[in-house]
């Protein structure tokens, strides 16, 4: 029995994926003065894995309307699983030119105003 997938979510995911894939294949330009071939405006250099990910997810969305089958990986009416959504956001950030910071720890509020911890020798 096929799942009921929201068509709007499928189309939205396809639009995002195709837009990102088009950014990697921007047409090259030739500098008229030097004759040097330059990558097109806004071209992004994706890794091989990212290119495969975009094409495979697009194929699954086209064929099935959803890119995942295991319901434990996402909601029933969504087109992409939770992890696929995260990876797609990371690829989109790369296309925008923003670097991912990685894991950082947050300091509690008021940490600058706290007195330093006392050493045992001071007592």
N, CA, C and O of each residue as an XYZ file, in Angstrom:
492
protein
N       0.842     -1.177      0.000
C       0.000      0.000      0.000
C       0.892      1.247      0.000
O       1.705      1.412      0.910
N       0.760      2.116     -0.987
C       1.601      3.304     -1.049
C       1.217      4.318      0.029
O       0.065      4.397      0.454
N       2.214      5.085      0.455
C       1.987      6.120      1.466
C       1.352      7.341      0.832
O       1.551      7.623     -0.350
N       0.590      8.058      1.633
C       0.059      9.349      1.189
C       1.088     10.414      1.532
O       1.322     10.728      2.700
N       1.694     10.956      0.494
C       2.724     11.964      0.668
C       2.166     13.282      0.166
O       1.552     13.345     -0.899
N       2.381     14.325      0.936
C       1.909     15.648      0.553
C       2.635     16.090     -0.718
O       3.858     16.226     -0.718
N       1.898     16.312     -1.784
C       2.500     16.669     -3.075
C       3.224     18.003     -3.015
O       4.222     18.208     -3.706
N       2.718     18.911     -2.186
C       3.375     20.210     -2.061
C       4.773     20.051     -1.474
O       5.711     20.728     -1.898
N       4.908     19.163     -0.507
C       6.215     18.928      0.109
C       7.168     18.263     -0.872
O       8.364     18.555     -0.880
N       6.639     17.368     -1.698
C       7.462     16.715     -2.716
C       7.956     17.731     -3.738
O       9.137     17.735     -4.085
N       7.072     18.584     -4.218
C       7.461     19.601     -5.201
C       8.459     20.592     -4.610
O       9.394     21.016     -5.290
N       8.263     20.958     -3.352
C       9.184     21.895     -2.696
C      10.574     21.283     -2.581
O      11.575     21.945     -2.853
N      10.631     20.017     -2.178
C      11.928     19.339     -2.051
C      12.596     19.215     -3.422
O      13.802     19.429     -3.541
N      11.827     18.872     -4.453
C      12.390     18.764     -5.802
C      12.912     20.108     -6.289
O      13.972     20.173     -6.913
N      12.186     21.170     -6.012
C      12.607     22.499     -6.448
C      13.925     22.886     -5.790
O      14.811     23.429     -6.451
N      14.062     22.616     -4.510
C      15.303     22.943     -3.791
C      16.461     22.122     -4.336
O      17.542     22.657     -4.584
N      16.239     20.820     -4.524
C      17.304     19.936     -5.009
C      17.745     20.332     -6.411
O      18.942     20.386     -6.694
N      16.802     20.606     -7.276
C      17.164     20.980     -8.653
C      17.864     22.329     -8.705
O      18.747     22.541     -9.536
N      17.477     23.232     -7.828
C      18.139     24.540     -7.768
C      19.585     24.383     -7.313
O      20.485     25.018     -7.862
N      19.807     23.536     -6.309
C      21.170     23.297     -5.826
C      22.004     22.578     -6.879
O      23.182     22.891     -7.054
N      21.407     21.616     -7.583
C      22.137     20.894     -8.624
C      22.506     21.825     -9.775
O      23.569     21.679    -10.376
N      21.638     22.775    -10.080
C      21.927     23.721    -11.161
C      23.077     24.652    -10.790
O      23.798     25.125    -11.669
N      23.254     24.919     -9.499
C      24.354     25.795     -9.066
C      25.709     25.157     -9.337
O      26.693     25.864     -9.555
N      25.770     23.826     -9.326
C      27.058     23.165     -9.561
C      27.404     23.142    -11.037
O      28.577     23.056    -11.401
N      26.395     23.218    -11.886
C      26.651     23.125    -13.316
C      26.434     24.465    -14.009
O      25.899     24.514    -15.117
N      26.844     25.541    -13.368
C      26.718     26.861    -13.985
C      27.640     26.920    -15.203
O      28.755     26.400    -15.151
N      27.202     27.534    -16.281
C      28.027     27.568    -17.499
C      29.332     28.328    -17.280
O      29.381     29.321    -16.554
N      30.368     27.843    -17.916
C      31.673     28.483    -17.803
C      31.713     29.717    -18.699
O      31.033     29.780    -19.724
N      32.517     30.691    -18.296
C      32.665     31.903    -19.097
C      34.115     32.034    -19.533
O      35.031     31.570    -18.855
N      34.299     32.664    -20.659
C      35.643     32.893    -21.186
C      35.928     34.381    -21.080
O      35.167     35.209    -21.579
N      37.034     34.710    -20.425
C      37.442     36.101    -20.292
C      37.884     36.608    -21.670
O      38.803     36.040    -22.260
N      37.251     37.663    -22.193
C      37.585     38.117    -23.539
C      39.004     38.693    -23.663
O      39.592     38.650    -24.744
N      39.548     39.219    -22.589
C      40.877     39.823    -22.659
C      41.993     38.780    -22.623
O      42.945     38.844    -23.402
N      41.862     37.818    -21.706
C      42.935     36.841    -21.538
C      42.632     35.502    -22.197
O      43.549     34.720    -22.446
N      41.375     35.227    -22.480
C      40.998     33.951    -23.061
C      40.943     32.834    -22.033
O      40.830     31.663    -22.394
N      41.023     33.187    -20.749
C      41.014     32.204    -19.666
C      39.587     31.716    -19.412
O      38.647     32.510    -19.397
N      39.433     30.413    -19.213
C      38.131     29.829    -18.909
C      37.927     29.904    -17.400
O      38.744     29.416    -16.619
N      36.809     30.531    -17.008
C      36.500     30.700    -15.586
C      35.183     29.997    -15.287
O      34.310     29.909    -16.150
N      35.042     29.496    -14.060
C      33.749     28.891    -13.707
C      32.662     29.954    -13.724
O      32.931     31.135    -13.506
N      31.439     29.525    -13.983
C      30.325     30.460    -14.086
C      30.035     31.170    -12.778
O      30.512     30.775    -11.714
N      29.249     32.219    -12.880
C      28.868     32.983    -11.701
C      28.072     32.111    -10.742
O      27.110     31.460    -11.149
N      28.458     32.092     -9.495
C      27.736     31.336     -8.487
C      27.932     29.837     -8.553
O      27.183     29.093     -7.920
N      28.921     29.373     -9.304
C      29.160     27.932     -9.405
C      29.730     27.410     -8.088
O      30.584     28.046     -7.471
N      29.251     26.263     -7.675
C      29.683     25.649     -6.424
C      30.371     24.330     -6.750
O      29.894     23.562     -7.586
N      31.479     24.076     -6.096
C      32.214     22.842     -6.322
C      31.792     21.816     -5.269
O      32.365     21.754     -4.182
N      30.777     21.010     -5.611
C      30.305     19.967     -4.707
C      31.237     18.769     -4.775
O      31.915     18.544     -5.777
N      31.258     18.005     -3.692
C      32.011     16.755     -3.709
C      31.235     15.723     -4.525
O      30.068     15.931     -4.857
N      31.885     14.626     -4.837
C      31.236     13.572     -5.620
C      30.037     13.019     -4.852
O      28.992     12.740     -5.440
N      30.193     12.862     -3.544
C      29.103     12.334     -2.723
C      27.904     13.268     -2.750
O      26.768     12.806     -2.849
N      28.133     14.566     -2.665
C      27.025     15.527     -2.665
C      26.287     15.519     -4.004
O      25.060     15.611     -4.036
N      27.029     15.409     -5.106
C      26.384     15.315     -6.419
C      25.531     14.059     -6.525
O      24.402     14.114     -7.014
N      26.067     12.920     -6.068
C      25.301     11.664     -6.089
C      24.065     11.761     -5.208
O      22.992     11.285     -5.580
N      24.215     12.375     -4.044
C      23.090     12.532     -3.117
C      21.967     13.325     -3.781
O      20.806     12.920     -3.722
N      22.302     14.443     -4.408
C      21.283     15.275     -5.043
C      20.573     14.539     -6.180
O      19.351     14.624     -6.309
N      21.339     13.816     -7.006
C      20.709     13.116     -8.128
C      19.855     11.943     -7.661
O      18.760     11.733     -8.183
N      20.343     11.172     -6.682
C      19.580     10.014     -6.209
C      18.294     10.438     -5.506
O      17.245      9.831     -5.720
N      18.364     11.460     -4.681
C      17.167     11.918     -3.981
C      16.164     12.475     -4.981
O      14.961     12.258     -4.832
N      16.637     13.187     -5.994
C      15.736     13.714     -7.018
C      15.053     12.577     -7.777
O      13.859     12.660     -8.067
N      15.795     11.516     -8.102
C      15.201     10.364     -8.802
C      14.126      9.701     -7.948
O      13.060      9.348     -8.452
N      14.404      9.533     -6.658
C      13.418      8.891     -5.772
C      12.168      9.745     -5.625
O      11.053      9.225     -5.608
N      12.357     11.064     -5.519
C      11.195     11.948     -5.410
C      10.351     11.892     -6.679
O       9.121     11.910     -6.622
N      11.021     11.824     -7.816
C      10.310     11.762     -9.093
C       9.517     10.458     -9.226
O       8.375     10.463     -9.685
N      10.127      9.358     -8.824
C       9.502      8.046     -9.011
C       8.460      7.722     -7.936
O       7.359      7.271     -8.252
N       8.808      7.951     -6.666
C       7.950      7.515     -5.567
C       7.213      8.650     -4.858
O       6.225      8.407     -4.165
N       7.680      9.880     -5.023
C       7.090     10.989     -4.288
C       7.717     11.179     -2.927
O       7.458     12.173     -2.248
N       8.543     10.227     -2.524
C       9.248     10.289     -1.252
C      10.631      9.696     -1.448
O      10.822      8.817     -2.288
N      11.600     10.178     -0.673
C      12.967      9.701     -0.847
C      13.359      8.685      0.218
O      14.519      8.278      0.277
N      12.418      8.267      1.062
C      12.724      7.261      2.076
C      11.527      6.345      2.269
O      10.383      6.734      2.034
N      11.810      5.118      2.703
C      10.744      4.136      2.879
C      10.526      3.774      4.347
O       9.410      3.430      4.737
N      11.572      3.848      5.163
C      11.490      3.464      6.571
C      10.839      4.597      7.359
O      11.417      5.677      7.479
N       9.648      4.363      7.894
C       8.907      5.413      8.597
C       9.531      5.814      9.922
O       9.142      6.828     10.503
N      10.487      5.041     10.411
C      11.157      5.439     11.650
C      12.162      6.556     11.411
O      12.693      7.126     12.364
N      12.428      6.875     10.143
C      13.423      7.901      9.805
C      12.802      9.257      9.508
O      13.524     10.233      9.302
N      11.499      9.333      9.483
C      10.845     10.605      9.222
C       9.340     10.477      9.346
O       8.813      9.396      9.609
N       8.657     11.593      9.153
C       7.205     11.583      9.264
C       6.570     10.971      8.024
O       7.140     11.005      6.934
N       5.400     10.421      8.207
C       4.731      9.663      7.149
C       4.393     10.514      5.929
O       4.481     10.026      4.802
N       4.007     11.773      6.128
C       3.583     12.592      5.001
C       4.700     13.463      4.428
O       4.450     14.238      3.505
N       5.930     13.359      4.952
C       7.050     14.142      4.444
C       7.708     13.461      3.250
O       7.663     12.238      3.116
N       8.316     14.263      2.389
C       8.990     13.732      1.208
C      10.429     13.336      1.518
O      10.972     12.437      0.876
N      11.050     13.994      2.490
C      12.434     13.708      2.867
C      12.489     13.256      4.317
O      11.689     13.694      5.144
N      13.442     12.373      4.622
C      13.626     11.957      6.008
C      14.308     13.085      6.779
O      14.757     14.067      6.189
N      14.380     12.940      8.075
C      14.984     13.977      8.902
C      16.459     14.171      8.556
O      16.928     15.305      8.459
N      17.190     13.079      8.370
C      18.615     13.178      8.059
C      18.836     13.746      6.657
O      19.777     14.510      6.438
N      17.974     13.377      5.707
C      18.096     13.935      4.354
C      17.862     15.443      4.372
O      18.513     16.186      3.637
N      16.936     15.888      5.210
C      16.675     17.319      5.333
C      17.889     18.041      5.895
O      18.239     19.124      5.426
N      18.535     17.452      6.894
C      19.728     18.062      7.487
C      20.849     18.148      6.459
O      21.495     19.189      6.336
N      21.086     17.075      5.726
C      22.144     17.073      4.710
C      21.854     18.079      3.604
O      22.766     18.735      3.100
N      20.588     18.199      3.229
C      20.211     19.163      2.204
C      20.472     20.593      2.684
O      20.900     21.441      1.901
N      20.219     20.862      3.953
C      20.498     22.186      4.511
C      22.004     22.458      4.534
O      22.433     23.585      4.286
N      22.804     21.440      4.828
C      24.263     21.616      4.824
C      24.773     21.914      3.410
O      25.654     22.756      3.230
N      24.222     21.227      2.418
C      24.630     21.479      1.029
C      24.199     22.879      0.603
O      24.931     23.566     -0.110
N      23.010     23.306      1.038
C      22.538     24.650      0.710
C      23.421     25.716      1.360
O      23.689     26.754      0.756
N      23.874     25.458      2.593
C      24.778     26.402      3.253
C      26.104     26.477      2.507
O      26.687     27.555      2.383
N      26.580     25.352      2.016
C      27.815     25.334      1.231
C      27.634     26.129     -0.061
O      28.543     26.839     -0.490
N      26.471     26.010     -0.673
C      26.199     26.745     -1.910
C      26.136     28.248     -1.653
O      26.514     29.042     -2.515
N      25.660     28.642     -0.469
C      25.616     30.062     -0.130
C      26.979     30.599      0.280
O      27.176     31.810      0.374
N      27.919     29.692      0.522
C      29.257     30.114      0.907
C      29.468     30.232      2.397
O      30.468     30.801      2.834
N      28.556     29.712      3.182
C      28.692     29.770      4.635
C      29.350     28.494      5.121
O      28.971     27.392      4.725
N      30.326     28.656      5.972
C      31.009     27.504      6.552
C      30.260     27.053      7.792
O      29.686     27.860      8.524
N      30.278     25.764      8.008
C      29.662     25.199      9.202
C      30.679     25.229     10.326
O      31.818     24.796     10.147
N      30.281     25.736     11.476
C      31.181     25.875     12.605
C      31.559     24.544     13.228
O      32.695     24.373     13.673
N      30.663     23.631     13.268
C      30.904     22.388     13.982
C      30.284     22.475     15.367
O      29.447     23.339     15.630
N      30.687     21.600     16.224
C      30.121     21.576     17.561
C      30.810     22.606     18.446
O      32.037     22.676     18.499
N      30.011     23.393     19.133
C      30.549     24.369     20.078
C      29.793     24.220     21.386
O      28.646     23.773     21.406
N      30.434     24.592     22.463
C      29.766     24.560     23.750
C      29.315     25.965     24.090
O      30.010     26.941     23.812
N      28.151     26.053     24.690
C      27.623     27.351     25.078
C      27.930     27.579     26.545
O      27.828     26.669     27.367
N      28.305     28.805     26.860
C      28.605     29.158     28.240
C      27.329     29.630     28.914
O      26.474     30.232     28.265
N      27.186     29.365     30.214
C      25.962     29.784     30.907
C      25.887     31.304     31.019
O      26.899     32.001     30.946
N      24.667     31.799     31.198
C      24.473     33.240     31.350
C      25.186     33.745     32.601
O      25.169     33.080     33.637
N      25.802     34.897     32.511
C      26.469     35.513     33.653
C      27.799     34.891     34.005
O      28.288     35.088     35.118
N      28.396     34.153     33.104
C      29.661     33.470     33.426
C      30.802     34.450     33.625
O      31.767     34.131     34.319
N      30.717     35.639     33.031
C      31.791     36.624     33.190
C      31.762     37.262     34.582
O      32.803     37.667     35.099
N      30.592     37.351     35.181
C      30.442     38.019     36.470
C      30.709     37.102     37.656
O      30.765     37.581     38.789
N      30.871     35.834     37.442
C      31.090     34.895     38.543
C      32.532     34.994     39.044
O      33.462     35.191     38.261
N      32.700     34.856     40.346
C      34.080     34.856     40.864
C      34.787     33.568     40.466
O      34.140     32.535     40.291
N      36.089     33.617     40.324
C      36.814     32.402     39.946
C      36.717     31.351     41.049
O      36.585     31.712     42.219
N      36.778     30.090     40.718
C      36.690     29.041     41.744
C      37.918     29.107     42.656
O      39.031     29.387     42.210
N      37.679     28.836     43.965
C      38.787     28.881     44.933
C      39.585     27.598     44.867
O      39.042     26.512     44.664
N      40.867     27.746     45.040
C      41.756     26.592     45.070
C      41.761     26.024     46.484
O      41.451     26.746     47.432
N      42.090     24.804     46.641
C      42.123     24.160     47.966
C      43.236     24.741     48.838
O      43.114     24.765     50.063
N      44.308     25.203     48.223
C      45.423     25.742     49.003
C      45.080     27.075     49.653
O      45.725     27.453     50.631
N      44.082     27.804     49.143
C      43.732     29.107     49.659
C      42.968     28.996     50.973
O      42.938     29.967     51.729
N      42.371     27.896     51.270
C      41.534     27.748     52.472
C      42.325     27.670     53.707
O      41.762     27.545     54.794
